[in-house]
Amino acid sequence: MMVLGVDGGGTSCRAALATAEGRIVGRAKVGPANIRTDLNGARDSIMAAVRDAFASAGQDIASIPDTPALLGLAGANVGTYGVQLRAALPFTHCLIQSDTMIALEGAVGMGDGAIAILGTGSAYLAREANEIRELGGWGFLIGDQGSGARIGRDLLEETLLAFDGIVPGSPLTEAVLAAHRGDPGQIVEFTTSATPGDFATYAPMVFDYADHGDAVAIKIADRAAAAVEASLDALKLKQDAPRCLLGGLAAQIGPRLSAHHQALISPPLQDALGGAISMAVRLFADRDVSHAGPY
């Protein structure tokens, strides 16, 4: 018996095929799979990653429907998107979780602890005495503080405020305006169709300029770090419970946390895809799914 694990987010979708003991034999990575922002596109990405993972392992893709799958997906914590996706997938045995759940499993195992996922979006999850507490994950328009998309949005806002003379500008805001040919209208046009991933492409620029002392970049980066600290505090974990920063921005935001918060941060045990496999093994490998009903 083999199991599938999938980690789908706003930037990429990864899949892994593993043995019943959890040994990964095939991996793949394709485009984004946020089921809230693009359900059909997410399904296509998931299935492409799954097929590629089977190919990587030298396995027959005809076995895909009969392989138990654990999917951790961005957007699965909102509305009925997970239910809609489940109906569109070919798996006989499938469980859809939020991407935060598989990330927690990967980072701290089955014990107490918390994660801050800092990527295109942001979300927080804690487990203590088997109780799950979740914060954030609401999308960058009304949430996702400390995320790449929110940092990019904040940068464009600061650029327009500086253009209007409402706040001081900086080399960073000048560079952003120059990239749009000095026309603030082009920035507005960009925002009308930009995805969260499009906004997040500006985040590396913010941290690069912050490292060189740019005042606006430092303001945005420090705002993101403060948001992360406030969210971690709101989880109200015991002092000795591990807290892990995950995602593409963890390395940039971590050093900007206060000394108190940095002392609480632990390295993750494994990544979210590893968490999906661990969860799949625990839920599927210990039961005879060949005689179980679909789920």
Salt bridges, closest charged atoms under 4 A:
ASP7 OD2 - ARG14 NH2 2.94
ASP44 OD1 - ARG43 NH1 3.94
GLU105 OE2 - ARG282 NH1 2.38
GLU128 OE1 - ARG133 NH2 3.44
ASP154 OD1 - ARG150 NE 3.48
ASP154 OD1 - ARG153 NH2 2.74
ASP154 OD2 - ARG223 NH1 3.25
GLU157 OE1 - ARG153 NH2 3.69
GLU158 OE1 - LYS219 NZ 3.09
GLU158 OE2 - ARG223 NH2 3.40
ASP208 OD1 - HIS212 ND1 3.87
ASP211 OD1 - ARG256 NH2 3.59
ASP222 OD1 - ARG256 NH1 3.53
GLU229 OE1 - HIS261 ND1 3.63
ASP233 OD1 - HIS261 NE2 2.86
ASP271 OD2 - ARG14 NH1 2.98
ASP288 OD2 - HIS291 ND1 2.67
